[in-house]
Structures are given as C-alpha cells and as structure tokens.
Amino acid sequence: MKSPLDNPVLIATITLLPSAESGNANPVFSGWRPLLRYAGDDPDIYHGTEIRFDAVSKIAPEETARCIVRLLHPEHHGDSAQPAQRFVLMDGLSVRATGIVTDVYGFEDRSPA
C-alpha cells in the first residue's frame, strides 16, 4: 500500500511514560524526532524518526495517541517494521514512550527474507 507521506511510514499507537519513569514532565508535540528501538533488536541499534499525531497536536506523560512514524532511513529497518511489533522511543538515552506498530506503508519493494 502507498505511504501517506510518500516515504515508508509506520502507523502506531504510542504512550508516553509517566514523569517518574522517564524523568521528563514535558509533553511531546507533533513533529517530535525521537530515536526508535524495536523490541527484540540489538539494544545498540536506534532508528531516526519523526512523529506526527493523527488527532492531537501533543501528548503529555501517561497519555496515548495514534501517530504516523516517518522513518528517516527506512532502508535500515529490515524485517523489524511489521504490524504488532513493539518499540520504545528515546530522547537521548532516556526512554520517553512505548509503542506498537498497527500498520506499515511504503515497503512494497522490500525483498522477502
């Protein structure tokens, strides 16, 4: 299926961690550019992303929202970019959010493993 942003993207649901867990009480806004680490992947592998929220402009700690995750370097995601894949979003070395992929767009040309 064609990507809504003409670049491979993930559709996901993310939840910001509570302030006590993340160490950050600030909200994140649409356009946020965290690093993404897939569950089960090498803990030293992070992917650059840009987050765009569907129905809101920002979310605060402990809030959940559906979003579009634009992949800045989709060629490095391999087979990890799949529906039901869990991930964390990082600000520097701090985990700020958890998420789950609900859909994937723009990987039509991806070769089978």
C-alpha positions in Angstrom: 0.0 0.0 0.0 1.2 3.5 -0.8 2.6 5.5 2.1 0.6 8.5 3.2 3.8 10.6 3.2 5.4 9.2 0.0 8.1 7.7 2.2 7.9 4.4 4.2 6.0 5.0 7.5 4.6 3.1 10.4 1.2 3.7 11.8 1.4 3.2 15.6 -0.1 3.8 18.9 2.3 5.3 21.5 2.1 6.0 25.2 4.4 8.5 27.0 5.8 7.1 30.2 4.9 8.6 33.5 7.2 11.5 34.5 8.6 9.4 37.4 9.8 6.7 34.9 11.1 8.9 32.1 12.4 11.8 34.2 10.6 14.3 31.9 7.3 16.0 32.7 7.1 17.8 29.4 4.6 16.9 26.6 5.8 15.9 23.1 4.5 17.7 20.0 3.7 16.6 16.5 7.0 16.8 14.7 8.9 15.2 17.6 12.1 13.4 16.4 13.0 10.6 18.8 15.1 7.6 18.2 13.2 4.3 17.8 14.4 0.9 19.1 12.4 -2.2 18.2 11.8 -4.8 20.9 14.0 -7.8 20.4 16.5 -6.0 18.3 20.1 -5.3 19.2 19.9 -2.7 22.1 22.6 -0.7 20.4 20.6 -0.1 17.2 18.4 3.0 17.1 16.5 4.5 14.2 15.8 8.2 13.4 12.1 9.0 13.2 9.6 11.9 13.1 6.3 11.5 14.9 3.1 13.1 13.6 0.0 12.7 15.7 -3.4 12.0 14.0 -6.0 13.8 16.1 -4.0 15.9 18.5 -1.1 18.3 18.4 0.7 17.0 21.5 0.6 14.3 24.2 1.6 14.5 27.9 3.1 11.9 30.1 0.8 8.9 30.6 -1.3 9.8 27.5 -1.8 7.6 24.5 -2.2 8.6 20.9 -2.2 7.2 17.4 0.5 8.5 15.2 2.4 8.3 11.9 6.1 7.4 12.4 8.1 8.7 9.5 11.2 6.6 9.0 14.2 8.8 8.3 16.3 5.9 7.0 13.8 3.2 6.1 16.5 1.0 4.4 17.9 0.2 7.9 14.6 -1.2 9.3 14.7 -4.6 7.7 12.0 -7.0 8.8 11.5 -5.3 12.1 9.0 -2.8 10.6 5.9 -5.2 10.9 2.4 -4.9 12.4 2.3 -5.9 16.1 6.0 -5.0 16.6 6.6 -3.3 19.9 9.2 -0.5 20.3 10.4 2.3 22.5 11.0 5.9 21.7 14.1 7.6 23.1 15.1 11.2 23.9 18.9 10.8 24.1 19.5 7.9 26.4 16.1 8.2 28.1 13.1 6.1 27.1 10.2 8.5 26.8 7.5 6.3 25.2 6.4 2.8 24.3 4.5 1.9 21.2 3.1 -0.8 19.0 3.0 -0.8 15.2 -0.5 -1.2 13.8 0.2 -0.8 10.1 3.1 -0.4 7.7 3.1 1.6 4.4 5.7 2.1 1.7 7.7 -1.1 1.8 6.3 -2.6 -1.4 9.7 -3.0 -2.9 11.1 -4.8 0.2 12.6 -8.2 -0.9 11.4 -11.3 1.0 13.9 -12.6 3.5 
